[in-house]
């Protein structure tokens, strides 16, 4: 028998959420460049706040009035407020690709050699996508696309006693309603010996360094993915270290240069193509036979490491 003394309030929170999600996917089918996920990753806790406040209001009203069946007004208003906030945020920049360019600044920076015969480079990127390669006759050529969430990147370069000191960095302006895009394209000199240090907070690093005359490479990354190309010939030994909470590290290695890879300290799965495990490390066929050796140390909370030797 039905309980006539109780209150059964119907909630339409779930149907509203379904309508929101369905509308987003429908719009994305029409506009593939539409990208709402950064907004949801940042602001999803608001639904807990709004619905929680709504339920508190419903409980307070239920205690004051005689119980009557109906719609849970407070939680419904809460989820409607969440939908309105999300739609406004998407409209202001993140969701609509045709407006994205209005929110991005673009700058280009070039630094000449100024007599440098070697280069010490430090690249500090808080978050975003870093594309780094060789291919310039200058000390560095750089292009930056960044939104209002980020300050203008700083490119500092000076030469002392034949060594160029390059430092590229950026400040974070803090939370912004618009896009948080941050993409760098950097080209280093192919002929200068380079001591390179890369520090990234989060994001993706696409590091095509086969044509860069590396003497040492250190990578510190908070989270994300590193695609590292170290293939090609080397004229000297090279030590590489990768540390941090990288989700995945994809490393391409040379065939004709001896390679030894050590992976330890919270490393997930290691997949090796063209290498064998010997004495606790992964080595290629040229290890111990070539005049130079490439040593890679991967440590920290790296999720997966994919090692492959060039064909």
C-alpha angles and dihedrals in degrees: 000000000000118000103241093182097063134076121240110190116187118222122213094185094108095049090051091051090050090052091050094049092044091050091050094051091045092052090046090056088058095041111031091185090063107116117182097157099093089056092050092047090055104037106030093105088068090077089060090050096047097042091044091053089047093053090050089053091048091052092048092050092046091055092052099044134050110267114264129171115247146102120326095246099186098052090042091055089046094056091044089055089051091052091049092050092049093048091049092049092049091047091052094063124299101079104042113072094190089064097041096093090062090065098048129085121205126202135169125208129188127184120192122221094251090198097311117155095181135027135218108193130186118184116189115184119172094204141328137068121324119195111187129174143134126257108113135104089210125078088256140347116198141180125189133194112187138159131225090274088073134058122234109282116252119227111192121180133169135160125222126172092346095308121111117214112206123186123177117183143150140203126225117236091201131239116355133183093226131063121312095210116155119170127165130191112193129179121192128198113274096213105045119090104246132205100196130192122181124191118184128173097200139330136064129317118201102189114180100180104153091111096042117097095231121188095175135358127196122180123188115180132172100202140336135056135314121203105190124183112194097157124125132062126321128202095200142018115288129204118200126185127187118189136169142051097314112164094210135003118197109190126185114200137194124259101208097044120074111255130197120178123190118192119184145137112059096341117161124208119343119205116191125191116187094003134095131209113249126167094346095310137086115245136176128225093266094057111122092009105070123077091240134043133209112210121192124189117190116186140158130043099335109158103205134000121202113193123187135169118225115254 
